[in-house]
């Protein structure tokens, strides 16, 4: 942009220089005619100066316009650069995240393996709990059987004790009955002898 502006300035300067040289060269090469004084254009320098001033003003306006456009383009380039920086950072973060995907996959695989091991352990523990519950029920049943056996043994002892007491009582009563029968028999025997006499 500034290179083309410099070229335009150089062109204008060369044009002005060539125009001035052309005027002086044409004045020197042509013999002066006193008769054609009327045909001389005295305003030629002013027209040339006006022409170059107009081009200079156009160049100045274009320069200002280019400076404004350069500022707009600079702000656009800055916004594009900022957006590209953000996208570059996003891509870098995505790249880092993608780089960690294999590690995450390995971690997930390790966790799955650990979950499988834990599941096997849970199944073993569950089986052991069922066995323990069965054993507990068996022990409760055995304890209940022992309690019933103990109660039965106590009941048997009590009944045997009552039976012994009853036997003793029966034996005593039987002994008394026998004594009474013997007395009665002795009385009958005495009575028989008495009756026989």
MODELLER restraints for C-alpha pairs under 7 A, 6 or more apart:
rsr = mdl.restraints
at = mdl.atoms
